Amino acid sequence: MSYTGPDFDPPPSRRFRRGPLTVALAALVPGALLGWAVYAAVGGSGDDGGDASTSAGASASASSPAPSSADASPPDGPDESDGKKPSTSPGSASASSSASASAPAGTGPLKGKVVVIDPGHNPGNFRHTAEINRQVDIGTNSKECDTTGTSTNDGFSEAKFTLDVAHRMRALLEEQGATVKLTQDDDRPFGPCIDERARIGNKAKADAVVSIHADGSGTGNRGFHVILPGPVNSGAADTRAIVEPSLELGERIAGNFVRATGDGPSNYVGGGTGLVTRKDLGGLNLSTVPKVFIECGNMRDSKDAALLTSGAWRQKAARGISEGIASFLRG
């Protein structure tokens, strides 16, 4: 997802002076500092990118345009074959098809818990530009139904990345007994729109929802960041009840992501915390259950792209996100 939006807010500093959660996050990742040091040594700039609240969107839009609607379907990237492929026919379901449900939940520590995974951007979106450009209400304003997402310079699409990670996460979470639903499984021509993605999690009464993305920022911008909902109470949007639990979910995911991948947080947004608050994302604004987004890396940076196109790394990323979710759900 290209890092754009009119209302980007850096996380309030008071959030990260909350001793217990911050200490708990550090306890989750005993190797985190070592991982961040290695990350910096192999290519992280360690620079926050100046005033991220004003420069991040401009950097993304100027340096990393999303693929145009005229582009052919991007080819599979390296190691794509070792991810789990969807078994459905993309054109067989209508645009109003429901979320993809998991297999019956088994036994395990997460039995009875419902997790919704939202793979950002449908692989077929680029064929349906008129439909995804339709404006939808997100409470604070109107935005496009969806976008095509971004891609690496070699053509590995964000949509394929997010679906692959979602499949890996589903398998890991189902092993622990969770009921897992996907908002889309390449089982519909396009979408769902951002407002419908939120409704899917709400309707499922999900205990946690995570939207999987990869950023499209400028070269040299590296690392992951977790996007948290800000307090919004406008129109159809009211996030006040989910801000605190979503923060906890995001902190646990960030900590476990570092531990599983050994990679550091974003060097261009979030002030080195790996956590960013936004009020302009419909998928967060319209959610009534704890929800976060994660940008797993920057597809437009060659070093991050090498990770994102690796099946082995995607498995690590899926494990880190899943372990963060499981930690949150266990309390």
C-alpha positions in Angstrom: 0.0 0.0 0.0 1.5 3.3 -1.0 1.9 5.4 2.1 -0.5 8.2 1.3 -3.3 9.9 3.1 -4.4 13.4 4.1 -4.5 12.8 7.8 -1.3 11.0 8.8 -0.6 11.3 12.5 2.6 10.0 14.2 1.9 8.1 17.3 1.4 10.3 20.3 4.5 10.2 22.4 2.6 9.5 25.6 1.7 6.0 24.2 5.3 5.0 24.3 5.9 6.1 27.9 3.3 3.6 29.1 5.7 1.6 31.2 3.9 -1.9 31.4 3.1 -2.3 27.7 6.5 -1.0 26.6 8.2 -3.3 29.0 6.0 -6.2 27.9 6.9 -5.5 24.3 10.6 -5.5 25.1 10.1 -8.8 27.0 8.6 -10.4 23.9 11.7 -9.7 21.9 14.9 -10.4 23.8 16.7 -10.4 20.5 15.1 -7.3 19.1 18.0 -4.9 19.7 20.4 -7.3 18.1 18.1 -7.7 15.1 17.8 -4.0 14.7 21.5 -3.6 14.9 22.0 -6.2 12.2 19.3 -4.5 10.1 21.1 -1.2 10.3 24.5 -2.7 9.5 23.2 -4.3 6.3 21.4 -1.3 4.9 19.0 0.5 7.3 19.8 4.2 7.3 18.6 4.7 10.9 17.2 8.0 9.7 13.5 8.8 10.6 13.2 10.7 7.4 12.8 14.1 9.1 9.2 15.1 9.7 7.5 11.9 8.8 4.0 13.3 9.3 4.6 15.6 6.3 7.1 13.9 4.2 6.1 10.2 4.0 3.1 10.7 1.7 5.1 13.0 -0.7 7.9 10.5 -0.8 5.6 7.6 -1.6 3.6 9.4 -4.3 6.7 10.9 -6.0 8.9 7.9 -5.9 6.7 4.9 -6.2 3.6 5.1 -8.4 1.2 2.1 -8.3 1.0 0.0 -11.4 -1.4 1.6 -14.0 -4.7 0.0 -15.0 -3.1 -0.8 -18.4 -0.4 -3.0 -16.9 -0.6 -6.6 -17.5 -1.1 -8.9 -14.5 2.3 -8.9 -12.7 4.2 -12.1 -12.9 4.8 -14.2 -9.9 8.0 -13.2 -8.0 10.9 -15.4 -6.8 9.9 -18.2 -4.5 6.2 -17.7 -5.2 5.8 -21.4 -5.7 6.4 -22.2 -2.0 3.5 -20.1 -0.8 0.0 -21.6 -0.6 -2.0 -20.9 -3.7 -5.7 -20.1 -3.8 -7.7 -23.0 -5.2 -10.7 -21.0 -6.3 -11.5 -19.4 -9.7 -11.2 -15.6 -9.5 -14.1 -14.9 -11.8 -16.5 -17.5 -10.3 -17.8 -15.3 -7.4 -19.7 -12.1 -7.7 -18.3 -8.9 -6.3 -20.6 -9.3 -3.3 -19.3 -12.7 -2.3 -18.7 -13.2 1.4 -15.5 -13.6 3.3 -13.5 -16.8 2.8 -14.0 -18.9 5.9 -11.5 -21.2 7.6 -11.7 -24.9 8.0 -13.5 -26.1 11.2 -11.4 -25.0 14.1 -9.6 -27.7 16.0 -8.3 -27.7 19.6 -5.6 -25.5 20.9 -5.0 -22.4 23.0 -7.0 -20.2 20.5 -10.1 -22.4 20.3 -13.1 -20.2 20.3 -11.2 -17.2 19.0 -12.1 -15.6 15.7 -9.3 -13.9 13.6 -10.0 -12.1 10.3 -7.1 -11.6 8.0 -7.4 -8.9 5.4 -5.0 -9.5 2.4 -4.6 -5.9 1.1 -5.7 -5.5 -2.5 -7.3 -8.1 -4.8 -5.0 -9.5 -7.5 -7.8 -8.7 -10.0 -8.2 -5.0 -9.0 -6.2 -3.8 -12.0 -8.8 -5.2 -14.3 -11.6 -3.2 -12.6 -10.4 0.3 -12.3 -13.9 1.9 -12.6 -15.2 -0.2 -9.8 -12.3 0.3 -7.4 -12.3 4.1 -8.1 -15.9 4.4 -6.8 -16.0 6.6 -3.7 -17.1 5.0 -0.4 -17.9 6.7 2.9 -15.2 6.1 5.6 -16.8 8.4 8.2 -14.4 11.3 8.1 -14.7 11.7 4.3 -14.9 9.6 1.1 -12.2 7.5 -0.5 -11.7 5.2 -3.4 -13.2 1.7 -2.9 -9.7 0.2 -3.2 -6.5 0.5 -5.2 -4.3 -1.9 -7.2 -1.6 -1.7 -4.5 2.1 -1.4 -5.4 4.7 -3.8 -6.6 8.5 -4.4 -6.6 10.5 -3.0 -9.5 10.6 -6.6 -10.9 6.8 -6.8 -11.0 6.0 -8.9 -7.9 2.6 -7.4 -6.8 1.6 -6.4 -3.3 -1.7 -8.3 -3.9 0.2 -11.5 -4.4 2.5 -10.9 -1.5 -0.4 -10.2 0.9 -2.4 -13.2 -0.2 0.6 -15.5 0.3 1.3 -14.2 3.8 -2.4 -14.5 4.6 -2.4 -18.2 3.6 0.6 -18.9 5.8 -0.9 -17.0 8.7 -4.2 -18.9 8.4 -2.4 -22.3 8.6 -0.4 -21.2 11.7 -3.4 -19.8 13.5 -5.7 -22.7 12.7 -3.0 -25.1 14.1 -3.6 -23.3 17.4 -7.4 -23.7 17.2 -8.5 -20.3 15.9 -11.3 -19.8 13.5 -9.8 -17.8 10.6 -11.6 -15.9 7.9 -10.1 -14.0 5.0 -11.8 -10.9 3.6 -10.8 -12.2 0.1 -9.0 -15.2 -1.3 -8.7 -14.2 -5.0 -12.2 -15.6 -5.1 -13.9 -12.6 -6.5 -13.2 -10.3 -9.5 -12.1 -7.3 -7.4 -12.3 -5.8 -3.9 -13.9 -5.9 -1.4 -14.0 -2.2 -0.9 -12.4 -0.8 2.2 -15.8 -0.3 3.9 -16.8 -3.9 3.2 -13.5 -5.1 4.5 -14.3 -3.4 7.8 -17.8 -4.9 7.9 -16.5 -8.4 7.4 -14.5 -8.2 10.6 -17.4 -6.6 12.4 -19.9 -9.1 11.3 -17.6 -12.0 12.3 -17.3 -10.4 15.8 -13.6 -11.0 15.3 -11.4 -11.0 18.4 -8.6 -9.5 16.2 -8.3 -8.3 12.6 -5.1 -7.7 10.8 -4.8 -6.1 7.3 -1.6 -7.2 5.5 0.2 -4.8 3.2 3.6 -3.8 1.8 4.5 -0.2 1.3 5.5 1.6 -1.9 7.8 4.3 -0.6 11.1 5.7 -1.9 14.4 3.9 -2.3 16.3 3.7 1.0 13.1 3.7 3.0 13.2 0.3 4.8 11.5 -1.7 7.5 8.0 -2.5 8.7 5.5 -0.5 10.5 2.1 -1.3 12.2 -0.7 1.2 11.6 -3.0 1.8 14.5 -6.5 3.4 14.5 -6.6 7.0 15.9 -9.6 8.2 17.9 -12.3 9.0 15.3 -16.0 9.9 16.0 -17.5 11.1 12.8 -20.4 9.9 10.7 -20.4 6.1 10.4 -16.9 6.0 12.1 -16.4 5.6 15.9 -13.1 4.0 16.9 -13.1 5.2 20.5 -13.7 1.7 21.9 -11.0 0.0 19.8 -8.1 2.4 20.1 -6.7 0.9 23.3 -7.0 -2.8 22.4 -5.8 -2.1 18.9 -2.7 -0.5 20.4 -2.0 -3.6 22.4 -2.5 -5.8 19.4 -0.2 -3.6 17.3 2.5 -3.6 20.0 2.5 -7.4 20.3 2.6 -7.8 16.5 5.5 -5.4 16.2 7.5 -7.1 18.9 7.0 -10.6 17.5 7.6 -9.5 14.0 11.1 -8.2 15.0 11.8 -11.5 16.8 10.6 -13.7 14.0 12.3 -11.9 11.1 15.2 -10.2 12.7 14.4 -7.0 10.8 14.0 -3.6 12.2 11.1 -1.1 12.2 10.6 1.6 9.6 13.4 4.2 9.2 11.0 6.7 7.6 7.8 6.7 9.7 7.1 6.0 13.4 10.2 7.5 15.0 11.8 4.0 15.2 8.9 2.5 17.2 7.4 0.6 14.3 4.0 2.0 15.3 2.1 4.7 13.4 -1.4 6.2 14.1 -3.7 7.2 11.2 -7.2 8.5 11.0 -7.7 8.4 7.2 -8.0 4.7 6.6 -11.6 3.4 6.1 -10.6 -0.1 7.1 -9.7 1.2 10.6 -12.2 4.0 10.9 -15.2 1.7 10.3 -14.0 -1.2 12.4 -15.8 -2.0 15.7 -13.3 -4.7 16.7 -9.6 -4.5 17.4 -7.8 -4.0 14.2 -4.4 -2.9 12.8 -2.6 -2.8 9.5 0.9 -3.9 9.0 3.2 -2.7 6.2 5.7 -5.6 6.1 8.4 -3.7 4.2 8.9 -1.3 1.3 8.5 -3.0 -2.1 10.3 -0.2 -3.9 13.6 -0.6 -2.0 15.8 -3.3 -3.5 16.9 -4.7 -0.1 13.4 -4.9 1.3 12.1 -6.3 -2.0 14.7 -9.1 -1.7 13.0 -10.1 1.5 9.4 -9.6 0.4 10.0 -11.9 -2.6 11.5 -14.7 -0.6 9.2 -17.5 0.5 11.3 -18.3 3.5 11.1 -14.7 4.7 7.4 -14.5 4.1 7.0 -17.6 6.4 9.0 -15.7 9.1 6.8 -12.7 8.6 3.6 -14.8 8.8 4.9 -16.4 12.0 5.8 -13.1 13.6 2.4 -11.6 12.9 0.5 -14.8 13.9 2.5 -15.0 17.2 1.6 -11.4 17.9 -2.1 -12.1 17.3 -1.9 -15.2 19.5 -0.2 -13.3 22.3 -2.9 -10.7 22.2 -5.7 -13.2 22.2 -4.2 -15.1 25.1 -4.0 -11.9 27.1 
